[in-house]
Amino acid sequence: MTAAYAPAVEPSEAPPPSGDLKAGLELRRAGDLTGAAAAFERAARADDATALWLAGLIRFEAGDPAGAEQLLARAAALRPADAEIALALANLRQHLGDAAGAAAAYTHVLTLAPRNVAALIGRAQCLLACGCRDEALAAAEAAVAAAPQEVEAHLALAAALVALKRPRDAAHADCIASDLAPDNAGAWLGQAVQLLQLGEAQAALAAAERAAALDETAPLAWLALGTAHRRLGRLEPAADALHRALALAPRLRGALLGLGLIEIELDRLEPAERHLRAAVTLDPDDKEAHAALSTVYCNTDRLALARDHAERALTLDRTLLTARLNFARTLDAEGRAAEAKAHRDVAYGERNFFVAEGPPDAPRVLVLATATLGNTPDRHLLPQSRFTRLFWFVEYASDVQIGALPPFDLVFNGIGDADETGPTVANVARFLATCAAPVLNPPQAVERTRRHLAPAWFGDVDGLVVPACMRLTAATLAERGLVESARRAGIAAPFIVRPVGSHGGTGSHLVSGKAGAPSPSRSDCYVTAFHDARSADGLFRKYRMIFVGAEPYPYHLAIGSNWLVHYETSGTAAHAERRAEELRFLEDPEAALGPVAMAAVRGVGRQLALDFAGIDFAVLPDGRALFFEANATMLVHPEDPAGALAHKNAHVSRILEAFWARAAVTMRGANRASVASSEKLGGATHAP
């Protein structure tokens, strides 16, 4: 029973007040609730309906709703035709959580006063609580018709529309409520939630900002704000808002899930796991949290856990794309390639096109992708704060889809691993044959980055040592064994063997002879002659530079004691001297590498002819560069600004800004060419 619905005057049928009743009214007006209650109770002993009604109100205000209900029920029995007493009883039953009893009481009120707005609103709310959604909608619509300026009526209508899964109409009702009462935080929050449901994150952000500003203590407002920021790719402000939500409501599962997803995007997998495990503890059936946990465990090579959570998510919802794809990854790792492909076929057969909306005027970039792990990491290259990305998993494209794509300004060929292009080649060719937009990283240039082509492609670059490399088929390996297959291909031990399509060193081994040979692979492998490139201090160094066009930019230096040196496991974060050496390389790569190696790196960039790519290499004692690999799959990402590797971030920014500038120049050049072509034909054109 809310103050808005509590009558401020006596019931219309009330007789002249008795002495006790009159005294009680005067005491109530004076603010003496205790004295008023005593007077009303004395009057109520004579079965005075008005006294019972007022005594019930006083009992409720004093915090005794059960006692208040008894008094109001007696008053209603004595005066069944009094709408205000009936309304007070209905409100009280709603407050006590008796939705069915309250709905019946509101229905009785409406037989006495058919246009009573409070009763219409209360009945709509109670019917909704009872699961009677259509009846609730009718009651809310009647409330709006009876009082179109009543904010609560529009909010009741919005709630009924939400229950009926009509988010657009619900958002409209909330919008009317916020127009009527701009300071009503609930109306703004309702808009935000429904706009998020509709995928309109930019509009949802504005509504959520108003809701949080109006009520800073509302955890759901901060949850909506964080979700809107996350959908727009604004991960740090999203995390800030979700932390605010959790500070107010530590068990708010949606905030835990949102933070887990953000931490995955930021490659911070330890806190991601912590938040997501908290979410599934609160709700063991949280399918999104299980799917996200499977991603965390896939990305940390805990594949048994990844499979468990992916299976759990799929048990809850067979349509979850992330869970199905992660399950496929675990099958791939077990060598069950056909089963893995079957799961990917199901996932992308249902949906192979996704849009991540950027700002309203952002360039629209069509990203060509493959369903395997051979894509260029593009979240930082094409951030949602600057671009709208249209992800297209091309191997599942149909001719109809190829001819009916939504508008885009630029194509980024994200299929960066040449060994993973096979299933996409035909569809990409058909698409590019009619595509008028400019293309970054054209497929023909990517095809040249296969490892075994490197000796021929880069062998003439001055100052570059390119180890011999051959691709061996699984059939050959099964027939002859690894060492004999490599020998017949002209590569003697020691050599490195790595599965085709693997990344990050997964499955790579150094083979020094028959004793060190792993079992024959069930897939094709590369074998590469090993060059011991240890420096004078006995440590291995792997430099990485990123090409934007042909221009190389330093990205990182990994220093470690193992020949398979990776930045993440090199210990750079824990060794100040290694960080200092890396910083010298980042600030002046030519001084760090020497002129011969630097010239060799530039030569590789010119040969690659890609808009974005990278090279890993070492520097030999004689100053030449030892080639490891060069391709378009290399990850560029900023580090934690408060972490030990923050010194990299200025140099990461240089790479990203150079790529954005190249994309902008490419689009401008295409637009100028389009205009010139149109003018030759005597027509006009517009930028795509």
C-alpha positions in Angstrom: 0.0 0.0 0.0 1.7 3.2 -1.2 1.2 6.7 0.0 0.1 7.7 -3.5 -3.0 5.4 -3.2 -3.8 6.0 0.5 -6.9 8.2 0.8 -6.4 11.6 2.5 -10.1 12.1 3.4 -12.7 10.0 5.1 -14.8 7.5 3.1 -17.7 9.0 1.3 -20.3 7.0 3.2 -18.9 7.9 6.6 -21.3 9.1 9.3 -20.5 12.2 11.4 -17.4 11.3 13.4 -17.7 10.3 17.0 -15.8 12.0 19.7 -13.0 9.4 19.6 -12.9 9.4 15.8 -12.8 13.2 15.7 -10.0 13.3 18.3 -8.1 10.7 16.3 -8.3 12.7 13.1 -7.1 15.9 14.9 -4.2 13.9 16.5 -3.3 12.5 13.1 -3.2 15.9 11.5 -0.9 17.1 14.3 1.5 14.2 13.6 0.7 12.3 16.8 0.3 8.8 15.3 0.4 7.0 18.6 -2.4 9.1 20.1 -4.4 8.9 16.8 -4.1 5.1 16.8 -5.4 4.8 20.4 -8.4 7.1 19.6 -9.2 5.1 16.4 -8.9 1.8 18.2 -11.4 3.0 20.9 -13.8 4.1 18.1 -13.4 0.9 16.3 -14.7 -1.2 19.2 -18.2 0.0 18.2 -17.7 -1.4 14.7 -17.3 2.0 13.2 -16.1 1.3 9.7 -14.4 4.7 9.3 -12.5 4.1 12.6 -11.5 0.7 11.5 -10.3 2.0 8.2 -8.2 4.8 9.8 -6.9 2.5 12.5 -5.8 0.1 9.7 -3.9 2.9 8.0 -2.2 3.9 11.3 -1.3 0.2 11.9 0.3 0.0 8.5 2.3 3.2 9.0 3.5 1.9 12.3 4.9 -1.2 10.6 2.1 -3.8 11.4 0.7 -4.7 8.0 -0.9 -8.0 9.2 -2.8 -6.1 11.9 -3.7 -3.5 9.4 -5.2 -6.1 7.1 -7.5 -7.4 9.8 -8.8 -3.9 10.6 -9.3 -3.0 6.9 -11.1 -6.3 6.2 -13.6 -5.6 9.0 -14.1 -2.1 7.7 -14.7 -3.5 4.2 -17.2 -6.1 5.5 -19.1 -3.3 7.3 -19.2 -1.1 4.3 -18.7 -3.2 1.1 -19.8 -0.4 -1.3 -17.1 2.0 -0.1 -14.5 2.2 -2.9 -11.8 3.8 -0.8 -11.9 1.2 1.9 -11.8 -1.5 -0.7 -8.9 0.2 -2.4 -6.9 0.5 0.9 -7.5 -3.3 1.5 -6.4 -4.2 -2.1 -3.2 -2.0 -1.8 -2.4 -3.7 1.5 -2.8 -7.2 0.1 -0.5 -6.3 -2.8 2.0 -5.0 -0.3 1.8 -8.3 1.6 2.6 -10.2 -1.6 -0.9 -11.7 -2.0 -1.1 -11.1 -5.7 -4.3 -13.2 -6.3 -6.1 -11.7 -3.3 -5.1 -8.2 -4.2 -6.2 -8.7 -7.8 -9.6 -9.9 -6.6 -9.8 -6.9 -4.3 -8.9 -4.5 -7.1 -11.5 -6.1 -9.3 -14.1 -5.3 -6.5 -12.9 -1.7 -6.4 -13.5 -1.4 -10.1 -17.0 -2.6 -9.8 -17.6 0.3 -7.5 -15.4 2.9 -9.4 -14.7 1.6 -12.9 -12.2 4.4 -13.8 -10.3 4.3 -10.5 -6.7 4.6 -11.9 -5.0 3.3 -8.8 -7.1 0.1 -8.9 -6.5 -0.3 -12.6 -2.7 0.0 -12.1 -2.7 -2.3 -9.1 -4.8 -4.9 -10.8 -2.5 -4.9 -13.8 0.5 -5.3 -11.5 -1.1 -8.2 -9.6 -2.4 -10.0 -12.7 1.1 -9.8 -14.1 2.5 -11.3 -10.9 0.0 -14.1 -11.2 1.2 -14.8 -14.8 -2.0 -13.5 -16.4 -0.2 -11.4 -19.0 -2.9 -10.7 -21.5 -5.3 -9.6 -18.7 -2.6 -7.5 -17.2 -2.0 -5.8 -20.5 -5.8 -5.0 -20.8 -5.8 -3.6 -17.3 -2.8 -1.4 -17.9 -4.2 -0.2 -21.2 -7.4 0.7 -19.4 -5.3 2.6 -16.8 -3.5 4.6 -19.5 -6.8 5.3 -21.3 -8.4 6.5 -18.0 -5.3 8.7 -17.0 -2.9 9.3 -19.9 -0.9 11.6 -17.7 -0.3 9.1 -15.0 3.3 7.9 -15.0 2.6 4.7 -13.1 0.0 3.6 -15.6 2.6 3.8 -18.5 5.1 1.9 -16.3 2.5 -0.8 -15.7 1.8 -1.0 -19.4 5.6 -1.3 -20.1 5.9 -4.2 -17.6 3.0 -6.1 -19.2 4.5 -5.6 -22.7 7.9 -6.8 -21.4 6.2 -10.0 -20.1 4.6 -10.4 -23.6 8.0 -10.1 -25.2 7.2 -6.9 -27.0 10.4 -4.9 -26.3 9.7 -2.1 -28.9 6.3 -1.3 -27.4 7.6 -1.6 -23.9 10.4 0.9 -24.6 7.8 3.3 -26.1 5.7 3.1 -22.9 8.7 3.7 -20.8 9.6 6.6 -23.0 6.2 8.2 -22.5 6.7 7.7 -18.7 10.0 9.5 -18.8 8.6 12.3 -20.8 5.9 12.8 -18.2 8.3 12.5 -15.3 11.9 13.2 -16.5 13.2 12.5 -12.9 11.7 9.0 -12.8 14.8 6.7 -12.8 12.6 3.6 -13.3 11.3 4.9 -16.6 14.8 5.5 -17.9 16.0 2.2 -16.7 13.1 0.4 -18.4 13.9 2.1 -21.6 17.6 1.1 -21.3 16.8 -2.5 -20.7 14.4 -2.8 -23.6 16.7 -0.9 -26.0 19.4 -3.4 -25.1 17.0 -6.2 -25.8 16.4 -4.6 -29.3 20.2 -4.3 -29.9 20.1 -0.5 -29.9 23.1 0.0 -27.6 23.7 3.7 -28.3 20.2 4.7 -27.4 20.3 2.3 -24.4 23.5 4.0 -23.2 21.8 7.4 -23.1 18.8 6.0 -21.1 21.0 4.1 -18.7 23.2 7.2 -18.1 20.0 9.1 -17.1 18.8 6.3 -14.8 22.2 6.0 -13.0 22.5 9.8 -12.6 19.0 10.0 -11.1 19.5 7.1 -8.7 23.1 6.3 -8.0 22.0 3.6 -5.5 20.3 1.5 -8.2 22.5 -1.5 -9.1 20.3 -2.4 -12.1 20.9 1.1 -13.6 24.7 0.5 -13.3 24.2 -3.0 -14.8 22.3 -1.5 -17.8 25.0 1.2 -18.2 27.8 -1.3 -18.1 26.1 -3.6 -20.6 25.5 -0.7 -23.0 29.1 0.3 -22.8 30.2 -3.3 -23.4 28.0 -3.7 -26.4 29.5 -0.6 -27.9 33.1 -1.9 -27.3 33.8 0.6 -24.5 35.3 -2.0 -22.2 36.9 0.1 -19.5 33.9 2.3 -18.8 31.8 -0.8 -19.0 33.9 -2.5 -16.3 33.7 0.6 -14.1 29.9 0.7 -14.3 29.6 -3.1 -13.5 31.9 -2.7 -10.5 29.6 0.0 -9.3 26.7 -2.4 -9.7 28.5 -5.1 -7.7 29.5 -2.7 -4.9 25.7 -2.1 -4.4 24.7 -5.7 -5.0 27.6 -8.2 -4.6 25.4 -11.1 -5.8 24.1 -9.4 -9.0 24.7 -12.2 -11.4 24.4 -10.1 -14.6 27.2 -7.8 -13.4 29.4 -10.8 -12.7 28.7 -12.3 -16.1 29.3 -8.9 -17.8 32.6 -8.4 -16.0 33.7 -11.9 -17.0 33.0 -11.2 -20.7 34.9 -7.9 -20.5 37.9 -9.5 -18.9 37.9 -12.2 -21.7 37.9 -9.4 -24.3 40.8 -7.7 -22.5 42.8 -11.0 -22.3 42.7 -10.9 -18.5 41.6 -14.5 -18.0 42.3 -14.9 -14.3 39.8 -12.3 -13.2 37.4 -13.5 -15.9 37.4 -16.9 -14.4 36.8 -15.6 -11.0 33.8 -13.5 -12.0 32.3 -16.3 -14.1 32.7 -18.9 -11.4 30.9 -16.6 -9.0 28.1 -16.3 -11.5 27.6 -20.1 -11.9 27.8 -20.5 -8.1 24.8 -18.1 -7.9 23.0 -19.9 -10.7 24.3 -23.3 -11.8 22.0 -23.0 -14.9 23.5 -19.7 -16.2 24.2 -20.9 -19.7 26.0 -17.7 -20.8 28.4 -18.0 -17.9 29.1 -21.7 -18.7 29.8 -20.8 -22.3 32.1 -17.9 -21.3 34.0 -20.2 -18.9 34.5 -22.6 -21.7 36.2 -19.8 -23.6 38.5 -19.0 -20.6 39.5 -22.6 -20.4 40.1 -23.0 -24.1 42.3 -19.9 -24.1 44.3 -21.3 -21.1 44.7 -24.8 -22.6 42.5 -26.4 -19.8 40.6 -28.3 -22.4 38.9 -30.8 -20.1 37.3 -28.0 -18.2 36.5 -26.2 -21.4 34.7 -29.2 -22.7 32.7 -29.7 -19.4 31.4 -26.1 -19.4 30.7 -26.1 -23.1 28.7 -29.3 -22.8 26.8 -27.9 -19.8 26.0 -24.7 -21.7 24.7 -26.8 -24.7 22.6 -29.0 -22.4 20.9 -25.8 -21.3 20.6 -24.2 -24.8 21.6 -26.1 -27.9 21.7 -22.9 -29.9 24.6 -21.2 -28.0 27.2 -20.4 -30.7 30.1 -19.8 -28.3 29.6 -23.0 -26.5 29.3 -25.0 -29.7 32.5 -23.5 -31.2 34.4 -24.1 -28.0 33.3 -27.6 -27.9 34.5 -28.0 -31.5 37.9 -26.6 -30.4 38.2 -29.3 -27.7 37.4 -31.9 -30.3 40.0 -30.5 -32.7 42.6 -30.8 -29.9 41.7 -34.4 -29.4 42.2 -35.0 -33.2 38.5 -35.5 -33.8 38.5 -33.1 -36.8 35.4 -34.4 -38.5 33.3 -34.2 -35.3 34.6 -30.7 -34.7 33.7 -29.6 -38.2 30.2 -31.0 -37.7 29.7 -28.8 -34.7 31.0 -25.7 -36.6 28.7 -26.6 -39.5 25.7 -26.6 -37.2 26.7 -23.3 -35.6 27.5 -21.3 -38.7 24.9 -23.0 -40.8 22.3 -21.3 -38.6 24.1 -17.9 -38.6 27.3 -16.8 -40.3 26.9 -13.0 -40.2 27.3 -10.8 -37.2 27.4 -7.0 -36.7 29.2 -5.1 -34.0 27.8 -1.6 -34.3 30.2 1.3 -33.8 29.4 5.0 -33.5 26.6 6.3 -35.8 29.0 7.7 -38.4 31.7 5.0 -38.2 33.0 3.4 -41.3 31.5 0.0 -41.9 34.1 -2.7 -42.4 33.2 -6.1 -43.8 35.5 -8.6 -42.1 36.0 -11.9 -44.1 36.5 -14.7 -41.6 36.9 -18.4 -41.4 35.3 -20.7 -38.9 38.7 -22.1 -37.9 41.4 -20.5 -35.8 43.1 -18.8 -38.8 41.8 -15.3 -38.5 43.7 -12.1 -37.9 43.0 -10.8 -34.4 41.1 -7.6 -35.3 39.5 -6.3 -32.1 42.2 -3.7 -31.6 42.8 -3.1 -35.3 39.2 -2.3 -35.9 37.9 -1.2 -32.5 34.2 -0.7 -32.0 34.8 2.8 -30.8 35.9 3.7 -34.4 34.4 1.1 -36.8 31.3 -1.0 -37.3 32.4 -4.5 -38.0 30.4 -6.9 -40.1 31.7 -10.4 -39.5 31.1 -12.8 -42.3 32.1 -16.5 -42.0 32.6 -16.9 -45.7 32.7 -20.7 -46.1 29.0 -20.8 -45.1 28.0 -18.1 -47.5 25.3 -18.8 -50.2 25.1 -17.1 -53.6 22.0 -15.3 -52.4 23.9 -13.9 -49.4 26.8 -12.9 -51.5 24.5 -10.8 -53.6 22.5 -9.3 -50.7 25.1 -8.1 -48.2 24.3 -4.8 -46.3 26.3 -1.7 -47.2 30.0 -1.5 -46.2 32.8 0.9 -46.9 35.8 -1.3 -46.7 36.7 -5.0 -46.8 39.3 -6.4 -44.4 40.3 -9.9 -45.3 40.7 -11.4 -41.8 41.5 -14.9 -43.0 45.1 -14.4 -42.2 46.5 -18.0 -42.0 47.1 -19.2 -45.6 46.8 -22.8 -44.4 43.2 -22.2 -43.3 41.9 -20.5 -46.5 40.9 -23.7 -48.4 37.2 -23.8 -47.5 36.8 -20.1 -48.1 38.6 -19.7 -51.5 35.7 -20.3 -53.8 33.2 -18.0 -52.0 35.8 -15.3 -51.5 36.6 -15.3 -55.2 32.9 -15.1 -56.1 32.4 -12.2 -53.7 35.5 -10.2 -54.8 34.6 -10.6 -58.5 31.7 -8.2 -58.0 33.0 -6.2 -54.9 33.5 -2.5 -55.6 34.8 -1.6 -52.1 38.6 -1.5 -51.4 40.2 -4.6 -49.8 42.8 -4.7 -47.1 45.1 -7.8 -47.0 44.0 -9.2 -50.4 43.8 -13.0 -50.4 46.4 -13.5 -53.1 49.0 -11.8 -50.9 48.0 -13.9 -47.9 48.4 -17.1 -49.9 52.1 -16.3 -50.2 52.7 -16.6 -46.5 52.7 -20.4 -46.2 55.7 -21.4 -44.2 57.2 -23.7 -46.8 57.1 -20.9 -49.4 59.3 -18.6 -47.3 62.7 -19.9 -48.6 61.8 -19.1 -52.2 59.8 -15.9 -51.4 62.3 -14.3 -49.1 65.5 -16.1 -49.8 66.9 -13.3 -52.0 66.4 -10.6 -49.3 69.8 -9.3 -48.4 70.9 -9.9 -44.8 68.1 -12.5 -44.2 68.7 -16.2 -43.3 65.6 -18.2 -44.2 65.8 -21.8 -42.9 64.7 -24.7 -45.2 61.1 -25.6 -44.6 58.9 -28.3 -46.1 55.3 -29.4 -45.7 54.8 -33.2 -45.0 51.5 -34.9 -45.4 50.0 -37.1 -42.7 50.0 -40.0 -45.2 53.7 -39.6 -45.8 54.4 -39.3 -42.0 52.4 -42.5 -41.4 54.2 -44.4 -44.1 57.8 -43.3 -43.4 58.0 -41.7 -40.0 58.9 -38.2 -39.1 62.7 -38.3 -39.3 62.9 -40.3 -42.6 60.2 -38.1 -44.2 62.1 -35.0 -43.2 65.4 -36.5 -44.5 63.9 -37.3 -47.9 62.6 -33.8 -48.0 66.1 -32.5 -47.6 65.9 -31.5 -43.9 68.2 -33.3 -41.5 68.0 -33.2 -37.7 67.9 -31.0 -35.8 64.6 -29.6 -37.0 61.4 -28.1 -35.7 58.1 -29.9 -36.4 54.8 -28.1 -36.0 51.2 -29.1 -37.1 49.8 -27.1 -40.0 47.4 -24.5 -38.8 48.7 -24.4 -35.2 49.5 -21.1 -33.5 51.4 -20.0 -30.4 53.8 -22.9 -30.6 51.0 -25.5 -29.9 52.2 -28.9 -30.9 55.7 -27.7 -31.8 58.8 -29.9 -31.0 62.5 -29.8 -31.6 63.7 -33.0 -33.1 67.4 -33.8 -32.7 67.3 -37.4 -34.0 65.2 -40.6 -33.9 65.2 -40.6 -30.2 63.6 -37.2 -30.0 61.0 -37.7 -32.7 57.3 -37.5 -31.7 54.7 -39.9 -33.0 53.6 -39.3 -36.5 51.0 -36.6 -36.7 47.4 -37.3 -37.8 47.6 -34.0 -39.8 50.0 -32.4 -42.1 53.1 -30.9 -40.5 55.8 -28.4 -41.3 59.4 -29.3 -40.7 61.9 -26.4 -40.5 65.7 -26.6 -40.2 66.7 -25.5 -36.7 69.3 -22.7 -36.3 70.7 -22.2 -32.8 70.3 -18.4 -32.5 71.3 -18.1 -28.8 72.9 -14.8 -27.9 76.3 -14.5 -26.1 74.5 -14.6 -22.8 73.0 -18.0 -23.6 69.4 -16.7 -24.0 67.2 -16.8 -27.0 65.7 -13.6 -28.4 62.7 -13.3 -30.6 61.9 -9.9 -32.1 58.5 -9.1 -33.5 57.8 -6.2 -35.8 54.5 -5.3 -37.4 54.1 -4.2 -41.0 51.5 -1.6 -41.9 52.0 -1.6 -45.6 55.7 -2.1 -46.0 56.6 0.0 -43.0 57.9 -2.0 -40.0 57.0 -1.0 -36.4 58.6 -2.6 -33.4 56.1 -4.5 -31.2 57.9 -6.7 -28.7 61.1 -8.5 -27.8 60.8 -11.9 -26.0 63.9 -13.2 -24.2 64.0 -16.6 -22.7 66.1 -19.7 -22.0 64.0 -22.0 -24.2 64.4 -22.2 -28.0 60.5 -21.9 -28.2 60.5 -18.4 -26.8 57.1 -16.8 -26.5 56.4 -13.4 -25.1 53.8 -14.5 -22.6 56.1 -17.1 -21.0 59.4 -15.3 -21.5 59.5 -13.7 -18.1 59.8 -10.1 -19.5 57.3 -8.8 -16.9 59.4 -10.2 -14.1 62.9 -9.1 -15.3 63.6 -5.4 -15.3 66.7 -5.9 -17.4 64.7 -7.6 -20.1 62.1 -4.8 -20.1 64.9 -2.3 -20.4 66.3 -4.1 -23.4 62.9 -4.4 -25.0 62.3 -0.6 -24.5 65.6 0.1 -26.2 64.4 -2.0 -29.2 61.0 -0.3 -29.2 62.5 3.2 -29.1 65.2 2.7 -31.7 64.9 -0.7 -33.5 67.7 0.0 -36.0 70.2 0.7 -33.2 69.0 -2.5 -31.4 69.1 -4.7 -34.5 71.9 -3.2 -36.6 71.6 -1.9 -40.1 71.8 -5.3 -41.9 69.0 -6.9 -39.9 66.9 -3.8 -40.1 67.3 -3.6 -43.9 66.4 -7.3 -44.1 63.2 -6.7 -42.2 62.2 -3.9 -44.5 62.9 -6.2 -47.5 60.4 -8.8 -46.0 57.8 -6.0 -45.7 58.1 -5.1 -49.3 57.8 -8.7 -50.4 54.8 -9.4 -48.3 52.8 -6.5 -49.8 50.1 -6.8 -47.1 48.3 -3.9 -45.4 48.8 -5.6 -42.0 51.2 -8.4 -41.1 54.1 -9.2 -38.8 57.5 -10.9 -38.7 59.2 -12.9 -36.0 63.0 -13.2 -36.2 66.3 -13.3 -34.3 69.6 -11.5 -35.0 72.6 -13.8 -35.6 76.1 -12.9 -34.3 77.1 -11.7 -37.8 74.3 -9.1 -37.8 71.9 -10.9 -40.2 68.3 -11.6 -39.3 67.2 -15.2 -38.9 63.7 -15.6 -40.2 61.1 -17.4 -38.1 57.7 -16.6 -39.7 55.9 -13.7 -41.4 52.1 -13.6 -41.8 48.9 -11.7 -41.1 47.8 -13.6 -37.9 49.8 -11.7 -35.4 48.1 -10.2 -32.4 48.6 -6.5 -31.6 47.1 -5.4 -28.3 47.7 -2.8 -25.5 48.9 -3.9 -22.1 47.5 -3.2 -18.7 48.3 0.5 -18.2 49.1 -0.2 -14.5 51.1 -3.3 -15.3 54.8 -4.1 -15.7 54.5 -4.0 -19.5 52.8 -0.6 -19.8 56.0 0.7 -21.5 54.8 -1.0 -24.7 51.6 0.9 -25.0 52.9 4.1 -26.8 54.4 1.8 -29.4 51.3 -0.3 -29.7 49.4 3.0 -30.3 51.7 3.9 -33.1 50.9 0.6 -34.9 47.2 1.0 -34.5 47.1 4.6 -35.5 49.2 3.8 -38.6 46.7 1.0 -39.5 43.7 3.3 -39.0 45.4 6.0 -41.2 46.0 3.4 -43.9 42.3 2.3 -43.8 41.2 5.9 -44.0 43.5 6.6 -47.0 42.4 3.4 -48.7 38.7 4.4 -48.4 39.4 8.0 -49.6 41.3 6.7 -52.6 38.5 4.3 -53.5 36.0 7.1 -53.2 38.0 9.5 -55.4 38.4 6.7 -58.0 34.6 6.0 -57.9 33.8 9.7 -58.4 36.3 10.0 -61.3 34.8 6.9 -62.9 31.3 8.3 -62.6 32.3 11.7 -64.0 33.7 10.0 -67.1 30.3 8.3 -67.6 28.5 11.6 -67.0 26.9 10.4 -63.8 27.1 10.9 -60.1 28.1 8.6 -57.3 28.1 8.5 -53.6 30.7 7.1 -51.2 29.6 3.6 -50.0 
